[in-house]
Amino acid sequence: MKFIFGPVASRRFGTSLGIDLSPGKKQCNFDCLYCELAPALTVDKQSETFQASEIIEQLQASLIEHPNTDVITLTANGEPTLYPHLDELIKGIDAIKKSKETLILTNSATLSSTQTYQSLLKLDQVKLSLDAVSLEVFKKIDRPHTNINLDKLIDSVITFSKEFTGKLFIEILFVRGLNDTKEEIKALNKVLKELQCQRIDLGTIDRPPAYPIEGLNYNELFKISHLFDADLPIHIASRKNIKTEPSAYTDEEIINTLDKRPLTKDDVAILFDEASIKRLQNLLEKQEISIKHIANLDFYMPSKNISRKKVK
């Protein structure tokens, strides 16, 4: 069984060498509407698993073949924290990774487990999903296993964010008509204000989903980003379905826009016309606008706001 895949070039995390902790089949405590894998019954533990030593052996060979990897990413056909030997695996990776960092992509649901919580504290980077914080929407979009308690999940995410010393990312994946309402965004904003994280990624459906649902376009995600508090480190992760035409911005409009929501170079390329990009460069030269590196990405923001963003 092959556990290692990649390297994959990720705009958000760098060059990633992936470890699939459930290569044989989908094993997950969610059956998300947007999942790229076929629908499957949720589980609370893996029925098909492998020894950590098998994975480490393959990883050692891959690291020799791909020495320029930035991160070693723990993921799965399902939920990686269901892997029963996770703590042993993390310790084994730490022994051979050298300067590379470890990252896990998890749906957050097992953080209420002390064992999982303590294991994830040992990682360099953690990406937690948080698609909804109201029970009705959570059940509709993430279709969780019956033993998952949303209140405990949210409390665990908040507590973990304050104790974790590495880079923490929060991801919200939006589905049209479900978690894109003003009510749900307001509820999400309230929870996010309690967190301490490097970056909050707003995404949508980029691959064919398991169920007949619809994602949002970039313009809609951009509008949603303005519904969150300005001091939250929001980043629009999805670049799919871009339907906007670049617009003209005056110097004042550029500063006001970046004051409400700092933008990456990719965002600027989508939103600003050529003349506005030149105005942005002039504002950079005059030091009215600065670039701040936050969690692997460079953001443009007003120089006076450089310390305002709520990051760890």
ZIBEL-V201938 format. One line per field, one symbol per residue. phi: phi as a letter, one per 20 degrees, with the letter a starting at -180 (. if undefined). psi: psi as a letter, one per 40 degrees, with the letter a starting at -180 (. if undefined). burial: b if it has 24 or more other C-alpha atoms within 12 Angstrom, else e. A space follows every 50 residues. Layout:
BEGIN
phi->???
psi->???
burial->???
END
This chain:
BEGIN
phi->.eeecnfdedfecnfddeceebfeafcbeccfgegfefgbffcdbfecbb ffffffgffgfffffcfefecddebafpdfffffdffffffffgfcflef ddccdcenfeffegffgffffeeeccddebfbcdfffgffeelfffeedf ffgfgffffffeefdeedddcddecgnddeffffffffgffffeecbfbd eecbfdcgefcfccedeggfffffgfeegfeeffceeedelededgdecf gfffffffffbgcefffffeeefffffffffffffemedcddeclmcdde bggfdgdegecf
psi->hhdhiaihhhddeahhhihhegddihhieigideieiiiihiieihdhii iddddddddddddddgeehdihhhaigahdeehefdddddddddeedbei iiiihieededehddddddddeidihhhigdiehdddddddegiidehhd dddddddddddddheahhihhhhhhheceeidddddddddddeeihidih hhaaheihidigihaiiddddddddeeiidehghhhdheifheihiihhi ddddddddddhiiidddddddiiddddddddddddefdiihhhhfeihhh ihdeededhgi.
burial->eebbbbbeeeebbbbbbbbbbbbeebbbbbbbbbbebebbebbbbbeebb ebeebbebbbebbeebeebbbbbbbbbbbbbbbbbbbbbbebbbebbeeb bbbbbbbbbbbbbeebbebbbbbbbbbbbbbbbbbebbbbbbbbbeebbb eebbbbbbbbbeebebbbbbbbbbbbebbbeeebbebbbebbbebbbbbb bbbbbbeeeebebbbbbbbbbbebbbbbbbbbbbbbbbbeeeeeeeeeee beebbebbbbbbbbbbbbebbbeeebbebbeebeeeebbbbbebbebebb bbbebbeebebb
END
